[in-house]
Amino acid sequence: MLFEIFVFIVIFLLVSTGGLLLFYRDAMLQRVHTVITPRSKPRGLLSSIRQTGSSLGDVLGHFERALPKSQAEVSVTQQRLIRAGYRNEAAVKILYGAKLLVPAGLCMLVLISGVAHYNAFFVYALALGLGYLAPDFWLGRRIATRQKNIRLGLPDALDLLVICIEAGLSLNQATARTAEEMRVARPAISDELGIVVLEQRAGRARSDAWNHFAERTSVDSVRTLVAVLIQSEKFGTSIAKTLRIHSDTLRTQRRQKVEEQAAKTSVKLVFPLVLFIFPSLFLVILGPLAIIMSESFQKYFTH
């Protein structure tokens, strides 16, 4: 069994290396030339990561072309990737390429492990289905995690916006400063606020930039914040006071949600008590009594 798994890993690495050499040859030669040439400047980490991602997308692009898809489906997938924080053009190719490679890898693993001997059709169908849906499940988890991080970091971002506005900065400058200060503590919301700043610097209207922020994240608290900001700008009310009230409201909602979950704990404990704890108690308490009663009845029946 271990030998078969080792052979599968070796074959997979050889096939992957052959694919990289076939589709990634020019980029590899360019990197080798960059390393050998002493006068060339070393690339930064960010540029190397971008080049690796685009190259990986080019490699997987040859696989994702075999998957039938419509333009509307690609648009929805690209929107989901943006919500998960992946804005690279190669992300769509990587996702669709994974939908082909993961089922193939699972089928190869089933073939090597010998599980298909029990029911070949069912096992291979299950491997293909799980392999095709696994990238979508993973992407959904990434979206949920990012939305949760944005939801948790929004009150802190609003407090920092209030401090910056009360210090004399405009809303645009306060947004840029908040995105810069929260880059380490809350990278998700810092990234989104940075995009808002870039859109405003590019000439987009403030309301449109904040509306795009709400559409990208698809978080209810962000939608409420955008609506509050647009109304505050429209009616000329104090933005700092509006943001402070909204921040207190978000914290109150979070506290109420925690209290609600704590109140549901007693109801959720009923099922473990009934299924696991009560049978054990009945067995410990009534078990000896049942044994004694069975012995007593056995004496009467033997006579």
PASEBA-1860 file (N, C-alpha, C; in nm, 3 decimals):
! residues 303
1> MLFEIFVF> 0.082/-0.120/0.000/0.000/0.000/0.000/0.087/0.126/0.000 ~ 0.186/0.129/0.088/0.275/0.245/0.094/0.356/0.258/-0.035 ~ 0.397/0.143/-0.090/0.474/0.147/-0.215/0.389/0.202/-0.330 ~ 0.259/0.168/-0.334/0.173/0.218/-0.439/0.153/0.368/-0.427 ~ 0.136/0.415/-0.304/0.122/0.560/-0.283/0.250/0.632/-0.323 ~ 0.366/0.574/-0.290/0.493/0.636/-0.327/0.508/0.641/-0.480 ~ 0.469/0.534/-0.547/0.475/0.532/-0.694/0.382/0.636/-0.753 ~ 0.261/0.651/-0.695/0.167/0.753/-0.743/0.225/0.894/-0.728
9> IVIFLLVS> 0.287/0.921/-0.613/0.345/1.054/-0.591/0.458/1.080/-0.690 ~ 0.542/0.980/-0.714/0.653/0.997/-0.810/0.599/1.022/-0.949 ~ 0.497/0.945/-0.991/0.441/0.964/-1.125/0.375/1.102/-1.137 ~ 0.306/1.144/-1.032/0.242/1.277/-1.034/0.346/1.388/-1.046 ~ 0.456/1.375/-0.972/0.561/1.477/-0.980/0.627/1.477/-1.118 ~ 0.646/1.361/-1.176/0.705/1.355/-1.309/0.614/1.418/-1.414 ~ 0.481/1.389/-1.405/0.388/1.448/-1.500/0.379/1.599/-1.481 ~ 0.378/1.645/-1.355/0.374/1.790/-1.330/0.500/1.858/-1.382
17> TGGLLLFY> 0.615/1.795/-1.360/0.740/1.853/-1.410/0.741/1.858/-1.561 ~ 0.691/1.752/-1.626/0.684/1.754/-1.772/0.592/1.862/-1.823 ~ 0.477/1.884/-1.753/0.387/1.992/-1.794/0.449/2.128/-1.776 ~ 0.521/2.147/-1.666/0.589/2.274/-1.646/0.696/2.298/-1.752 ~ 0.771/2.194/-1.784/0.873/2.210/-1.888/0.813/2.236/-2.024 ~ 0.691/2.185/-2.047/0.629/2.201/-2.177/0.564/2.338/-2.194 ~ 0.492/2.384/-2.090/0.417/2.509/-2.103/0.486/2.628/-2.036 ~ 0.589/2.603/-1.959/0.649/2.705/-1.875/0.796/2.727/-1.915
25> RDAMLQRV> 0.832/2.684/-2.036/0.972/2.681/-2.077/1.031/2.821/-2.090 ~ 0.957/2.912/-2.152/1.011/3.047/-2.173/1.033/3.120/-2.041 ~ 0.937/3.109/-1.949/0.953/3.175/-1.820/1.069/3.116/-1.740 ~ 1.088/2.983/-1.749/1.200/2.920/-1.679/1.333/2.965/-1.736 ~ 1.341/2.973/-1.868/1.465/3.021/-1.930/1.494/3.166/-1.891 ~ 1.388/3.247/-1.881/1.408/3.386/-1.842/1.458/3.396/-1.697 ~ 1.406/3.312/-1.609/1.453/3.314/-1.470/1.597/3.265/-1.460 ~ 1.629/3.160/-1.537/1.768/3.112/-1.535/1.862/3.219/-1.587
33> HTVITPRS> 1.822/3.290/-1.691/1.904/3.398/-1.744/1.919/3.512/-1.643 ~ 1.810/3.537/-1.567/1.817/3.642/-1.464/1.914/3.605/-1.353 ~ 1.915/3.475/-1.315/2.006/3.431/-1.209/2.150/3.431/-1.256 ~ 2.173/3.388/-1.381/2.310/3.377/-1.432/2.370/3.514/-1.460 ~ 2.292/3.605/-1.515/2.342/3.738/-1.550/2.368/3.818/-1.424 ~ 2.491/3.863/-1.399/2.521/3.932/-1.273/2.468/4.074/-1.269 ~ 2.445/4.138/-1.384/2.406/4.278/-1.384/2.255/4.297/-1.371 ~ 2.184/4.191/-1.383/2.038/4.205/-1.375/1.996/4.226/-1.230
41> KPRGLLSS> 1.896/4.308/-1.211/1.846/4.338/-1.077/1.752/4.228/-1.031 ~ 1.762/4.189/-0.904/1.671/4.083/-0.855/1.528/4.134/-0.847 ~ 1.439/4.048/-0.881/1.298/4.084/-0.876/1.248/4.083/-0.731 ~ 1.148/4.167/-0.706/1.090/4.169/-0.574/1.002/4.048/-0.551 ~ 0.964/4.032/-0.425/0.882/3.917/-0.389/0.743/3.927/-0.451 ~ 0.687/4.047/-0.454/0.553/4.063/-0.510/0.551/4.034/-0.658 ~ 0.651/4.084/-0.732/0.657/4.057/-0.875/0.678/3.910/-0.903 ~ 0.759/3.842/-0.820/0.780/3.698/-0.838/0.651/3.621/-0.816
49> IRQTGSSL> 0.575/3.660/-0.712/0.449/3.593/-0.686/0.351/3.615/-0.801 ~ 0.345/3.738/-0.853/0.255/3.764/-0.965/0.295/3.686/-1.089 ~ 0.428/3.679/-1.114/0.474/3.604/-1.230/0.443/3.455/-1.215 ~ 0.461/3.402/-1.092/0.429/3.261/-1.069/0.281/3.234/-1.085 ~ 0.197/3.325/-1.035/0.053/3.306/-1.050/0.008/3.311/-1.195 ~ 0.062/3.408/-1.272/0.025/3.416/-1.412/0.075/3.296/-1.490 ~ 0.196/3.249/-1.457/0.249/3.131/-1.525/0.168/3.007/-1.492 ~ 0.128/2.993/-1.364/0.044/2.881/-1.326/-0.091/2.888/-1.396
57> GDVLGHFE> -0.142/3.011/-1.411/-0.267/3.026/-1.484/-0.252/2.988/-1.631 ~ -0.137/3.021/-1.691/-0.114/2.980/-1.830/-0.105/2.828/-1.843 ~ -0.042/2.763/-1.743/-0.032/2.617/-1.747/-0.169/2.553/-1.735 ~ -0.249/2.600/-1.636/-0.381/2.543/-1.616/-0.481/2.589/-1.721 ~ -0.446/2.696/-1.796/-0.535/2.740/-1.902/-0.553/2.637/-2.011 ~ -0.450/2.554/-2.033/-0.461/2.447/-2.133/-0.560/2.340/-2.087 ~ -0.578/2.324/-1.957/-0.672/2.225/-1.906/-0.813/2.282/-1.897 ~ -0.827/2.410/-1.857/-0.960/2.464/-1.835/-1.034/2.489/-1.964
65> RALPKSQA> -0.964/2.492/-2.077/-1.033/2.508/-2.205/-1.118/2.388/-2.240 ~ -1.085/2.272/-2.184/-1.164/2.151/-2.212/-1.294/2.148/-2.135 ~ -1.315/2.241/-2.041/-1.436/2.241/-1.960/-1.538/2.335/-2.023 ~ -1.657/2.286/-2.060/-1.758/2.375/-2.121/-1.814/2.471/-2.018 ~ -1.825/2.598/-2.059/-1.875/2.702/-1.968/-1.924/2.818/-2.052 ~ -2.020/2.891/-1.996/-2.074/3.008/-2.062/-2.010/3.135/-2.007 ~ -2.032/3.244/-2.078/-1.976/3.371/-2.033/-2.040/3.419/-1.904 ~ -2.169/3.390/-1.888/-2.236/3.429/-1.762/-2.179/3.352/-1.644
73> EVSVTQQR> -2.151/3.223/-1.664/-2.093/3.142/-1.556/-1.953/3.192/-1.521 ~ -1.877/3.230/-1.621/-1.742/3.284/-1.595/-1.751/3.415/-1.517 ~ -1.849/3.499/-1.550/-1.866/3.626/-1.478/-1.902/3.603/-1.332 ~ -1.992/3.507/-1.307/-2.029/3.476/-1.169/-1.910/3.420/-1.092 ~ -1.833/3.333/-1.157/-1.715/3.276/-1.093/-1.612/3.384/-1.063 ~ -1.592/3.475/-1.156/-1.496/3.584/-1.133/-1.542/3.674/-1.019 ~ -1.672/3.697/-1.009/-1.724/3.778/-0.898/-1.703/3.707/-0.764 ~ -1.721/3.577/-0.761/-1.697/3.500/-0.638/-1.549/3.503/-0.600
81> LIRAGYRN> -1.462/3.494/-0.699/-1.318/3.501/-0.671/-1.279/3.638/-0.616 ~ -1.341/3.743/-0.668/-1.314/3.877/-0.617/-1.361/3.890/-0.472 ~ -1.475/3.831/-0.440/-1.523/3.833/-0.301/-1.430/3.755/-0.209 ~ -1.364/3.653/-0.264/-1.268/3.577/-0.184/-1.132/3.645/-0.175 ~ -1.111/3.754/-0.251/-0.985/3.827/-0.246/-0.888/3.795/-0.357 ~ -0.932/3.718/-0.458/-0.844/3.681/-0.569/-0.885/3.763/-0.691 ~ -0.806/3.864/-0.723/-0.837/3.954/-0.833/-0.745/3.934/-0.954 ~ -0.658/3.837/-0.946/-0.569/3.811/-1.058/-0.647/3.752/-1.175
89> EAAVKILY> -0.607/3.785/-1.296/-0.676/3.735/-1.414/-0.661/3.584/-1.426 ~ -0.552/3.530/-1.373/-0.528/3.385/-1.382/-0.609/3.305/-1.282 ~ -0.680/3.370/-1.190/-0.754/3.296/-1.087/-0.866/3.213/-1.147 ~ -0.933/3.267/-1.249/-1.042/3.191/-1.312/-0.987/3.066/-1.381 ~ -0.875/3.081/-1.450/-0.814/2.965/-1.517/-0.769/2.860/-1.416 ~ -0.713/2.907/-1.306/-0.667/2.812/-1.203/-0.784/2.736/-1.144 ~ -0.897/2.806/-1.120/-1.013/2.739/-1.061/-1.070/2.635/-1.156 ~ -1.089/2.672/-1.282/-1.144/2.575/-1.378/-1.045/2.464/-1.409
97> GAKLLVPA> -0.915/2.495/-1.406/-0.817/2.389/-1.423/-0.817/2.292/-1.306 ~ -0.840/2.345/-1.186/-0.848/2.257/-1.068/-0.970/2.167/-1.074 ~ -1.080/2.213/-1.138/-1.198/2.129/-1.152/-1.174/2.009/-1.242 ~ -1.070/2.015/-1.323/-1.034/1.899/-1.405/-0.923/1.816/-1.343 ~ -0.827/1.882/-1.280/-0.712/1.809/-1.225/-0.747/1.736/-1.096 ~ -0.829/1.797/-1.011/-0.864/1.732/-0.885/-0.943/1.602/-0.906 ~ -1.046/1.599/-0.993/-1.111/1.469/-1.019/-1.016/1.366/-1.079 ~ -0.927/1.411/-1.170/-0.831/1.317/-1.227/-0.737/1.262/-1.120
105> GLCMLVLI> -0.692/1.347/-1.028/-0.606/1.301/-0.920/-0.677/1.205/-0.826 ~ -0.806/1.234/-0.796/-0.881/1.143/-0.709/-0.905/1.008/-0.777 ~ -0.934/1.009/-0.907/-0.952/0.882/-0.979/-0.821/0.803/-0.983 ~ -0.709/0.872/-1.000/-0.580/0.804/-0.998/-0.552/0.745/-0.860 ~ -0.588/0.819/-0.756/-0.568/0.769/-0.620/-0.658/0.648/-0.592 ~ -0.781/0.651/-0.642/-0.871/0.537/-0.626/-0.817/0.416/-0.700 ~ -0.763/0.439/-0.820/-0.709/0.328/-0.897/-0.589/0.264/-0.830 ~ -0.503/0.347/-0.771/-0.382/0.294/-0.708/-0.414/0.228/-0.575
113> SGVAHYNA> -0.505/0.288/-0.498/-0.535/0.233/-0.366/-0.617/0.105/-0.372 ~ -0.684/0.079/-0.483/-0.762/-0.043/-0.496/-0.900/-0.036/-0.434 ~ -0.950/0.084/-0.403/-1.084/0.097/-0.344/-1.192/0.062/-0.445 ~ -1.161/0.076/-0.574/-1.261/0.054/-0.678/-1.303/-0.091/-0.691 ~ -1.236/-0.184/-0.623/-1.273/-0.325/-0.633/-1.409/-0.353/-0.570 ~ -1.453/-0.271/-0.473/-1.580/-0.294/-0.407/-1.698/-0.262/-0.499 ~ -1.698/-0.141/-0.553/-1.803/-0.099/-0.647/-1.741/0.007/-0.737 ~ -1.691/-0.034/-0.851/-1.610/0.054/-0.935/-1.690/0.175/-0.982
121> FFVYALAL> -1.812/0.153/-1.031/-1.890/0.264/-1.086/-1.921/0.367/-0.978 ~ -1.966/0.322/-0.861/-2.001/0.416/-0.755/-1.879/0.492/-0.704 ~ -1.766/0.423/-0.687/-1.646/0.488/-0.633/-1.592/0.592/-0.731 ~ -1.585/0.558/-0.860/-1.533/0.653/-0.959/-1.630/0.771/-0.976 ~ -1.759/0.744/-0.974/-1.856/0.854/-0.984/-1.845/0.947/-0.863 ~ -1.827/0.889/-0.744/-1.811/0.970/-0.624/-1.682/1.052/-0.630 ~ -1.574/0.991/-0.679/-1.447/1.063/-0.692/-1.458/1.178/-0.791 ~ -1.525/1.155/-0.904/-1.541/1.261/-1.003/-1.629/1.374/-0.949
129> GLGYLAPD> -1.739/1.336/-0.882/-1.828/1.440/-0.828/-1.762/1.523/-0.719 ~ -1.696/1.457/-0.625/-1.628/1.530/-0.518/-1.514/1.614/-0.571 ~ -1.439/1.559/-0.667/-1.328/1.635/-0.724/-1.374/1.757/-0.800 ~ -1.490/1.747/-0.867/-1.541/1.862/-0.943/-1.597/1.969/-0.850 ~ -1.661/1.927/-0.741/-1.723/2.023/-0.650/-1.629/2.074/-0.542 ~ -1.515/2.007/-0.520/-1.423/2.048/-0.413/-1.371/2.190/-0.430 ~ -1.329/2.235/-0.551/-1.285/2.375/-0.564/-1.395/2.475/-0.531 ~ -1.521/2.445/-0.567/-1.631/2.536/-0.533/-1.654/2.542/-0.383
137> FWLGRRIA> -1.647/2.427/-0.316/-1.662/2.426/-0.170/-1.550/2.506/-0.103 ~ -1.427/2.487/-0.154/-1.314/2.561/-0.098/-1.330/2.711/-0.120 ~ -1.376/2.749/-0.238/-1.396/2.891/-0.267/-1.507/2.949/-0.179 ~ -1.613/2.872/-0.156/-1.719/2.919/-0.067/-1.671/2.941/0.075 ~ -1.584/2.852/0.124/-1.527/2.869/0.257/-1.439/2.993/0.264 ~ -1.363/3.018/0.158/-1.278/3.137/0.155/-1.362/3.265/0.156 ~ -1.473/3.264/0.082/-1.561/3.381/0.080/-1.621/3.404/0.218 ~ -1.669/3.297/0.281/-1.729/3.312/0.414/-1.627/3.361/0.516
145> TRQKNIRL> -1.505/3.311/0.509/-1.402/3.355/0.603/-1.366/3.501/0.582 ~ -1.355/3.542/0.456/-1.322/3.682/0.428/-1.435/3.775/0.471 ~ -1.559/3.737/0.445/-1.672/3.819/0.487/-1.679/3.829/0.639 ~ -1.647/3.721/0.709/-1.645/3.725/0.855/-1.536/3.820/0.905 ~ -1.418/3.815/0.843/-1.311/3.906/0.884/-1.348/4.051/0.858 ~ -1.414/4.078/0.747/-1.457/4.215/0.718/-1.563/4.259/0.819 ~ -1.655/4.170/0.851/-1.760/4.204/0.947/-1.703/4.231/1.086 ~ -1.603/4.154/1.127/-1.543/4.175/1.259/-1.454/4.299/1.263
153> GLPDALDL> -1.391/4.332/1.153/-1.301/4.447/1.153/-1.366/4.579/1.120 ~ -1.494/4.576/1.081/-1.560/4.700/1.042/-1.576/4.799/1.157 ~ -1.616/4.760/1.280/-1.624/4.860/1.388/-1.491/4.927/1.419 ~ -1.381/4.852/1.418/-1.250/4.913/1.441/-1.215/5.012/1.330 ~ -1.249/4.975/1.206/-1.222/5.068/1.095/-1.304/5.195/1.108 ~ -1.429/5.182/1.153/-1.513/5.302/1.171/-1.459/5.390/1.283 ~ -1.411/5.329/1.392/-1.352/5.409/1.499/-1.230/5.487/1.451 ~ -1.147/5.421/1.371/-1.028/5.490/1.318/-1.068/5.598/1.219
161> LVICIEAG> -1.173/5.573/1.141/-1.222/5.679/1.051/-1.272/5.800/1.129 ~ -1.343/5.776/1.239/-1.392/5.886/1.322/-1.276/5.966/1.379 ~ -1.173/5.897/1.427/-1.057/5.967/1.484/-0.989/6.053/1.378 ~ -0.973/5.998/1.258/-0.906/6.073/1.151/-0.990/6.193/1.106 ~ -1.122/6.175/1.098/-1.207/6.286/1.055/-1.211/6.395/1.161 ~ -1.220/6.356/1.287/-1.219/6.458/1.393/-1.084/6.526/1.407 ~ -0.977/6.462/1.356/-0.845/6.527/1.357/-0.829/6.628/1.245 ~ -0.926/6.638/1.154/-0.920/6.738/1.049/-0.904/6.683/0.909
169> LSLNQATA> -0.900/6.553/0.893/-0.885/6.495/0.760/-1.021/6.483/0.692 ~ -1.018/6.483/0.560/-1.140/6.459/0.485/-1.172/6.309/0.486 ~ -1.289/6.274/0.433/-1.328/6.133/0.431/-1.235/6.051/0.342 ~ -1.194/6.107/0.229/-1.103/6.034/0.140/-0.967/6.012/0.206 ~ -0.912/6.116/0.269/-0.784/6.102/0.337/-0.795/6.009/0.457 ~ -0.907/6.017/0.528/-0.927/5.928/0.643/-0.938/5.783/0.599 ~ -1.002/5.758/0.485/-1.012/5.622/0.432/-0.874/5.567/0.395 ~ -0.793/5.651/0.331/-0.658/5.608/0.293/-0.573/5.580/0.416
177> RTAEEMRV> -0.583/5.664/0.518/-0.504/5.644/0.639/-0.553/5.520/0.714 ~ -0.683/5.496/0.716/-0.736/5.377/0.782/-0.691/5.250/0.712 ~ -0.693/5.251/0.579/-0.646/5.135/0.504/-0.499/5.107/0.529 ~ -0.421/5.212/0.545/-0.278/5.194/0.572/-0.252/5.144/0.713 ~ -0.327/5.196/0.811/-0.302/5.159/0.950/-0.352/5.018/0.983 ~ -0.455/4.970/0.912/-0.514/4.841/0.943/-0.462/4.729/0.854 ~ -0.353/4.753/0.786/-0.300/4.655/0.693/-0.255/4.528/0.764 ~ -0.204/4.541/0.886/-0.154/4.426/0.960/-0.265/4.362/1.044
185> ARPAISDE> -0.343/4.445/1.113/-0.445/4.390/1.204/-0.564/4.332/1.128 ~ -0.614/4.402/1.028/-0.729/4.358/0.950/-0.697/4.370/0.802 ~ -0.625/4.274/0.745/-0.583/4.288/0.604/-0.698/4.285/0.506 ~ -0.808/4.214/0.537/-0.918/4.204/0.442/-0.986/4.339/0.421 ~ -1.026/4.402/0.530/-1.093/4.531/0.516/-0.996/4.641/0.473 ~ -0.868/4.627/0.507/-0.768/4.721/0.459/-0.755/4.713/0.307 ~ -0.759/4.593/0.254/-0.752/4.575/0.109/-0.871/4.638/0.039 ~ -0.990/4.616/0.095/-1.110/4.671/0.032/-1.113/4.824/0.040
193> LGIVVLEQ> -1.073/4.879/0.153/-1.068/5.026/0.165/-0.961/5.085/0.073 ~ -0.852/5.010/0.053/-0.750/5.056/-0.041/-0.804/5.063/-0.183 ~ -0.889/4.969/-0.221/-0.950/4.974/-0.354/-1.045/5.093/-0.366 ~ -1.117/5.123/-0.258/-1.204/5.242/-0.258/-1.122/5.367/-0.280 ~ -1.008/5.376/-0.215/-0.920/5.494/-0.231/-0.869/5.503/-0.374 ~ -0.827/5.391/-0.431/-0.776/5.391/-0.568/-0.884/5.431/-0.668 ~ -1.006/5.385/-0.649/-1.114/5.423/-0.739/-1.143/5.572/-0.730 ~ -1.139/5.628/-0.609/-1.163/5.771/-0.595/-1.050/5.853/-0.657
201> RAGRARSD> -0.927/5.806/-0.644/-0.815/5.876/-0.707/-0.821/5.868/-0.859 ~ -0.883/5.761/-0.910/-0.897/5.747/-1.055/-1.008/5.833/-1.112 ~ -1.083/5.901/-1.028/-1.186/5.992/-1.076/-1.327/5.943/-1.059 ~ -1.345/5.828/-0.996/-1.481/5.777/-0.975/-1.547/5.854/-0.860 ~ -1.677/5.871/-0.870/-1.750/5.940/-0.764/-1.743/5.862/-0.633 ~ -1.751/5.936/-0.522/-1.738/5.872/-0.391/-1.850/5.772/-0.368 ~ -1.972/5.808/-0.404/-2.084/5.716/-0.382/-2.068/5.589/-0.464 ~ -2.019/5.603/-0.589/-1.999/5.484/-0.672/-1.889/5.394/-0.616
209> AWNHFAER> -1.781/5.454/-0.566/-1.671/5.376/-0.510/-1.717/5.298/-0.387 ~ -1.796/5.361/-0.300/-1.845/5.291/-0.181/-1.951/5.187/-0.216 ~ -2.031/5.214/-0.320/-2.127/5.113/-0.365/-2.056/4.991/-0.421 ~ -1.947/5.012/-0.492/-1.869/4.898/-0.541/-1.808/4.820/-0.425 ~ -1.771/4.889/-0.318/-1.721/4.822/-0.198/-1.827/4.728/-0.140 ~ -1.952/4.775/-0.135/-2.061/4.691/-0.084/-2.089/4.574/-0.177 ~ -2.082/4.596/-0.308/-2.108/4.488/-0.404/-1.997/4.384/-0.402 ~ -1.873/4.426/-0.385/-1.762/4.331/-0.383/-1.767/4.241/-0.261
217> TSVDSVRT> -1.797/4.298/-0.147/-1.793/4.220/-0.023/-1.923/4.141/0.001 ~ -2.037/4.199/-0.039/-2.168/4.136/-0.019/-2.192/4.107/0.130 ~ -2.160/4.206/0.216/-2.181/4.197/0.361/-2.291/4.296/0.398 ~ -2.386/4.253/0.479/-2.500/4.338/0.513/-2.457/4.463/0.590 ~ -2.364/4.448/0.683/-2.320/4.565/0.760/-2.249/4.667/0.671 ~ -2.178/4.619/0.569/-2.112/4.712/0.476/-2.217/4.784/0.390 ~ -2.319/4.712/0.347/-2.426/4.777/0.271/-2.494/4.885/0.354 ~ -2.518/4.856/0.481/-2.579/4.956/0.568/-2.488/5.077/0.585
225> LVAVLIQS> -2.358/5.052/0.601/-2.262/5.161/0.614/-2.261/5.249/0.490 ~ -2.261/5.189/0.373/-2.260/5.265/0.248/-2.386/5.350/0.236 ~ -2.501/5.291/0.270/-2.625/5.367/0.265/-2.622/5.486/0.362 ~ -2.567/5.463/0.481/-2.558/5.571/0.579/-2.465/5.682/0.531 ~ -2.351/5.644/0.473/-2.257/5.745/0.423/-2.316/5.827/0.309 ~ -2.387/5.760/0.218/-2.447/5.832/0.105/-2.556/5.927/0.153 ~ -2.637/5.883/0.249/-2.740/5.972/0.302/-2.679/6.088/0.380 ~ -2.572/6.061/0.453/-2.506/6.169/0.528/-2.448/6.273/0.434
233> EKFGTSIA> -2.387/6.226/0.324/-2.332/6.321/0.227/-2.442/6.395/0.155 ~ -2.556/6.329/0.132/-2.665/6.392/0.058/-2.734/6.500/0.140 ~ -2.754/6.474/0.269/-2.827/6.569/0.353/-2.734/6.663/0.430 ~ -2.603/6.643/0.421/-2.509/6.735/0.483/-2.493/6.719/0.633 ~ -2.520/6.602/0.687/-2.503/6.580/0.830/-2.356/6.549/0.862 ~ -2.324/6.544/0.991/-2.187/6.519/1.034/-2.150/6.373/1.007 ~ -2.041/6.352/0.929/-1.999/6.217/0.896/-1.939/6.148/1.018 ~ -1.863/6.223/1.099/-1.800/6.163/1.217/-1.906/6.112/1.315
241> KTLRIHSD> -2.009/6.193/1.339/-2.115/6.150/1.431/-2.190/6.031/1.375 ~ -2.213/6.031/1.245/-2.283/5.920/1.181/-2.204/5.791/1.192 ~ -2.074/5.798/1.168/-1.989/5.680/1.177/-1.979/5.628/1.319 ~ -1.974/5.719/1.418/-1.967/5.676/1.557/-2.094/5.603/1.599 ~ -2.208/5.656/1.558/-2.335/5.591/1.592/-2.345/5.454/1.524 ~ -2.301/5.448/1.398/-2.307/5.321/1.327/-2.211/5.218/1.388 ~ -2.095/5.263/1.433/-2.001/5.173/1.499/-2.059/5.117/1.629 ~ -2.123/5.203/1.708/-2.188/5.155/1.831/-2.301/5.057/1.799
249> TLRTQRRQ> -2.372/5.084/1.691/-2.480/4.993/1.651/-2.426/4.856/1.613 ~ -2.314/4.853/1.540/-2.255/4.726/1.500/-2.207/4.647/1.622 ~ -2.147/4.715/1.718/-2.102/4.645/1.838/-2.221/4.593/1.919 ~ -2.329/4.671/1.924/-2.449/4.624/1.994/-2.508/4.501/1.925 ~ -2.511/4.503/1.794/-2.561/4.387/1.719/-2.473/4.265/1.742 ~ -2.342/4.284/1.747/-2.252/4.172/1.773/-2.275/4.115/1.913 ~ -2.294/4.203/2.012/-2.320/4.157/2.147/-2.453/4.081/2.154 ~ -2.555/4.131/2.086/-2.684/4.063/2.086/-2.676/3.928/2.016
257> KVEEQAAK> -2.595/3.920/1.912/-2.579/3.792/1.843/-2.509/3.690/1.932 ~ -2.409/3.734/2.008/-2.341/3.643/2.100/-2.437/3.597/2.210 ~ -2.518/3.689/2.261/-2.617/3.651/2.363/-2.720/3.554/2.306 ~ -2.758/3.574/2.181/-2.852/3.483/2.118/-2.793/3.343/2.104 ~ -2.667/3.335/2.062/-2.601/3.205/2.051/-2.585/3.138/2.187 ~ -2.558/3.218/2.290/-2.547/3.161/2.425/-2.682/3.109/2.474 ~ -2.791/3.179/2.438/-2.924/3.132/2.479/-2.963/3.003/2.406 ~ -2.911/2.982/2.286/-2.943/2.861/2.211/-2.863/2.740/2.260
265> TSVKLVFP> -2.764/2.763/2.345/-2.679/2.653/2.389/-2.757/2.547/2.466 ~ -2.848/2.593/2.555/-2.925/2.497/2.635/-3.014/2.409/2.547 ~ -3.067/2.467/2.439/-3.150/2.388/2.348/-3.065/2.290/2.268 ~ -2.947/2.333/2.226/-2.860/2.246/2.147/-2.802/2.132/2.230 ~ -2.794/2.150/2.361/-2.741/2.044/2.447/-2.840/1.930/2.470 ~ -2.966/1.950/2.428/-3.065/1.844/2.449/-3.031/1.720/2.368 ~ -2.988/1.739/2.244/-2.960/1.624/2.157/-2.840/1.542/2.206 ~ -2.727/1.602/2.245/-2.620/1.518/2.303/-2.660/1.450/2.433
273> LVLFIFPS> -2.741/1.519/2.514/-2.786/1.456/2.639/-2.872/1.333/2.612 ~ -2.965/1.348/2.518/-3.057/1.237/2.490/-2.985/1.122/2.419 ~ -2.896/1.154/2.329/-2.835/1.050/2.246/-2.715/0.983/2.310 ~ -2.641/1.054/2.395/-2.515/1.000/2.446/-2.512/0.985/2.599 ~ -2.559/1.086/2.672/-2.543/1.084/2.818/-2.652/1.002/2.885 ~ -2.777/1.022/2.847/-2.887/0.948/2.909/-2.877/0.797/2.888 ~ -2.843/0.747/2.767/-2.825/0.601/2.754/-2.716/0.545/2.845 ~ -2.608/0.620/2.862/-2.502/0.573/2.952/-2.550/0.569/3.096
281> LFLVILGP> -2.626/0.672/3.138/-2.679/0.672/3.274/-2.778/0.557/3.294 ~ -2.865/0.534/3.197/-2.959/0.423/3.209/-2.887/0.290/3.217 ~ -2.779/0.276/3.139/-2.705/0.151/3.142/-2.637/0.129/3.276 ~ -2.581/0.237/3.333/-2.512/0.223/3.462/-2.611/0.201/3.576 ~ -2.723/0.270/3.574/-2.818/0.262/3.685/-2.908/0.139/3.673 ~ -2.963/0.116/3.556/-3.059/0.007/3.538/-2.993/-0.125/3.500 ~ -2.864/-0.121/3.459/-2.797/-0.245/3.419/-2.789/-0.348/3.532 ~ -2.733/-0.311/3.648/-2.728/-0.409/3.759/-2.866/-0.456/3.803
289> LAIIMSES> -2.965/-0.363/3.804/-3.101/-0.403/3.841/-3.159/-0.504/3.742 ~ -3.131/-0.484/3.615/-3.180/-0.579/3.515/-3.115/-0.716/3.532 ~ -2.987/-0.718/3.568/-2.918/-0.846/3.590/-2.976/-0.919/3.710 ~ -3.000/-0.845/3.819/-3.058/-0.906/3.940/-3.198/-0.960/3.912 ~ -3.278/-0.884/3.839/-3.414/-0.929/3.808/-3.412/-1.051/3.718 ~ -3.320/-1.055/3.622/-3.313/-1.171/3.534/-3.270/-1.296/3.612 ~ -3.178/-1.279/3.708/-3.137/-1.394/3.790/-3.251/-1.442/3.879 ~ -3.327/-1.348/3.932/-3.440/-1.386/4.018/-3.546/-1.461/3.939
297> FQKYFTH> -3.582/-1.409/3.820/-3.681/-1.478/3.738/-3.630/-1.612/3.690 ~ -3.497/-1.622/3.671/-3.441/-1.751/3.626/-3.457/-1.857/3.736 ~ -3.443/-1.816/3.863/-3.462/-1.912/3.974/-3.606/-1.963/3.976 ~ -3.702/-1.874/3.954/-3.842/-1.917/3.955/-3.872/-2.010/3.839 ~ -3.815/-1.982/3.723/-3.842/-2.064/3.607/-3.771/-2.199/3.615 ~ -3.656/-2.204/3.680/-3.584/-2.331/3.692/-3.659/-2.428/3.784 ~ -3.727/-2.376/3.890/-3.805/-2.461/3.978/-3.934/-2.507/3.909
END
